[in-house]
Amino acid sequence: MAEPVNLNRFRKAKARADRKAQASENAVKFGRTKAEKDLEKARTDKACAEIERHKLDE
């Protein structure tokens, strides 16, 4: 006789695998490297500093 299969466990494992696959796809689509993030932060900081230098004092 075959062993009984826990369908709840099977269903949850399949859902977990599906979520992991979706996360991997999203990481490829939307993910950025650390260098890209650092470069964007540096550009933003420089732009903010540029704006601050052009403000008039009251």
Contacts in CASP RR format, 6 or more apart in sequence:
PFRMAT RR
TARGET T0000
AUTHOR 0000-0000-0000
METHOD contacts of the structure
MODEL  1
MAEPVNLNRFRKAKARADRKAQASENAVKFGRTKAEKDLEKARTDKACAE
IERHKLDE
32 40 0 8 1.000
END
